[in-house]
Amino acid sequence: RGRKRPFLRGGWQSPTWGGRGQRLFNYVGNETGYDRIEDFENGIDRIRFLGGPLTSPDEVLAAAREADGGVVIDVGEGGLFLAGVDLENLDASDFVFGYF
């Protein structure tokens, strides 16, 4: 399995691709704007929140909503867009928090 750990910082116009295998996408938090993950694989990949107002899976799922072509997770005035993902398929196992 891959060990890539991309840091999300590209914004909506600069999508992030994780590569092959299991990935851990590190979300540091945006003051404004949305980071876009193009190839999130539910049940394989995870998103790690390294700060910001979302500190539990329940908070992330409460901030998530269906959008055209994927799921948006609102974090303040920015957040994440997971392209090609269905909200009903996300659960607590898709998210981790803090440094480890």
Buried (B, 14 or more C-beta within 10 A) or exposed (E): EEEBEBEBBBBEEEBBEBEEEBBBBBBEBBEEBBBBBEBBBBEEBBBBBBEBEBEEBEBBBEBBEEBEEBBBBBBEEBBBBBBEBEBEEBEEEBBBBEEE
